[in-house]
């Protein structure tokens, strides 16, 4: 008999209701095969766009119900979740526009030219959908990175059916979201199997191993993501696994920046590291601050701001326990101090805080490597450095992250791209992350064509982005047709461009 799936209130730890049962291996197989059979229905780009827009409209129509359900399961609060839902519907509509426009197809035509040496045949290249995509929902974004989120939206826009492995922290929200997506499919004239949801740890493992699953997208822990990544690679036919795993998101505050605006930076850091109870994948987890009076002022400002932050409820009690234990283990290291001690609040809450350590402890490895690992929750590590050499030595040991940030003085920011300190610092940060910020905070990821939400391992397992229009590229592969007769070509590659998509023809871009 299948195990029940319960919706749990993180504010109390009590079960709310049973919303589903865990999928058996046979049920996963049935679900994936149904998704595979539904793939031809997504062949038309206009049909995909109708599906995505219908989904966005339905989520807008049921905003109160969706937010209420998500808040009951995550304790993220109606304000945060309402904003997340706006982001989610924006993503759905943005990918509808992308599907219609067809730029992502990267259509290229090189006409035959027998005069070249060697002669060139007629070649026509575009991108086709991979097939069924497995999506693994995130705990901290029950909408924007879960069932109706960016992985699902981009895969559908690419023409790929989706099977989502729901996160156990918000199964009720996942079921509600799936129901709305099924209604959207019906309104768009598509089979509901273009999007499906399964529950259960074992179901997630079966999903990534299924021979008809062609790619996977994951947002979660290093441990869980790496296990699935290895399973995807160990298949008889390995598949792309686009995983977002863990991120430290280092920040460097220059001497000049601290001297000019220490109090402002301290307050901004407090807001960023405690946002959403520190449960953002882009939380600044390691901040290099100069030793001396300016750095002391920054720490004093951070102390005051974090002390004024109320305790909060994490997504579940397992994460709460891991946070409390992780902070305790780090605080016990010799030389680590805790001006504001993070940890347990009440029985169900945690309080934010931060740790401090001298840079010299992080330059030689050993037990202090623990401070270079993400600790999920409202805590950051302040590293006090003496000079640029110590900054470089610490950064050389920082693992790959989604973001890296530099806070610069006004003169440094205007110095240009020469070999000065600011330029050198950005050059050191660039290999560490997919998004480099100057004088800002990394929490908050704009959905935009130029966005890059992904970085070197362990931040992600691929070089792709999971946010922004180019996220669609994860679910496509290129195919070239050589000397194919016009009637056999897809409309997007025929002479005359009957599909009306942007193309590059004989090296010239045509819109």
C-alpha positions, 0 to 999 in steps of 0.5 A: 500500500502506498504511503500517505502524503501529508500537508504539515503546518510548519508553525506547529509541526502538526499534520493538516490533511492527507493530500496524496499518496506516494507514487509507486514505481509502476505509477511513475512508469505510467505517468512518464509514458503518458507524458511521452505520449502527449509530446506530439500535442506540444508540436505547435508553438502557438499551442504551447503559448496558449497553454502558458497564458491560460495557466497564468490567467488561472493562477491570477484568478485563484490567487487567494486560494493559492496563497492561502494554501502555500502559506499554510504549508510554508509559513512564508507569509501572504505578502511574500507569496503574493509577490512570488505568484506575480513572478510565477505568472510573469514567467509563464507569460514570458515563456509564452511570448518566447515560444511564439517568437521562435528566436530560441530555435536559432534557425540557421540556413546555409545554402549550397555553394559548389564553388567553395573548397570543399563544396558546401551542401545545403544545410539547415539547422534548428533546435528540437525538444528533448522529450519528457523533462523531470522537474524537482521542486524547490522547498523555498519557492513553492510556486516560482521554482516548483510545479508552475515554476520556471523549469516547468514553464521553460520546458513546456515552451520548448515543447517538452512534457513535464513530470514534476516531483513535488516537494514534501514541504508543500504537497497541497500547493503542488496538487492545487497547482497541478489542477490549475495546469490541467485546466489550462491544458484543457482550455488550450486543447491539450491533454492534461498529461503534458504536466503531471505531478508525483510524490515521494522520495522513491518516486523521485529516484525512479523518475530520473532513471526512467528511460523515457525521461530525457532531461531533469531540472532540480533545485535543492540541497547538494546532497540530494542534487548530487545523488540525482545527478549521479543517477542521471549520469549512471543511466545506460543512456545518460541525460542532462541534469540541470541542478541548482545545489548549494551556494555561499554567495560571497561578498567583499566590502572594500576598505573604501566602501566601509569607510564611506558607508559602513552603517548602510552596508551593515543594515543592507546585509542584515536585510538580505541575510535574514530575508525569508528567514535566510532561506533564499538560495542567493543569501550572502553567506560569507562576507569579507569585511576589513579589519579596523575602525570602518569594519567595526562600524559595519559590524556594529550596524549589522549587530543592531539590525539583526538584533531587531529582526524577529524570529521566524519559522523555517520551511520545516522542522528538519531544516530548523534542526539542521540550521541550529546544529550547523550554527552550533558546529561552526560557533564551536570552532576556535577563533569564531565569535558570535556577536549575535548568536543565531539559533533556536527561538521558540519551539518552532522558530529560529533567530537570525545572527552572524559569526565572525572569524579572522581571514587567516583561519580560512586560508589553510583548510582543515576544520575551518572549511566548514565556514565555506559551506552553505548553512541554510537559514538566517546566518552569515559569516563575517571574515575580517581581512587585513589586506588585499592579499588576504582577500585573494587567499580567501576567495581562492578557497571559496566554492562555486556560487550563484552570485558574488558581490563587491561593495566599492568606494565611489572612486573605486567604482569610477576607476574603470577596467584597468588593473586597479584594485576594483577591476582586480577584485571583479576579475577574482570574483568572476570565476566564482559565480554566474552573477556578479553584483556591484554595490547591491545584495544578491537576494532577488533574481530578476526574470529578464533575458540577460539573467544568469541564475547558475554558477560553477559547481556546487552552485549548479551542475551545468553552465545554464541558467534556470531564470530568464528566457535562455533557460529554455535552452536546457530542454533543446538539442540542435539538428541539421538537415543536409540537402533535404527537399523543401516539402520535408523540412519544418516550416521554420527552415523552408525558403520564404520563411513561412513560419516567420521566425528570426533566422540567420541565412548565409551568415546574415541575421534576418528578423 
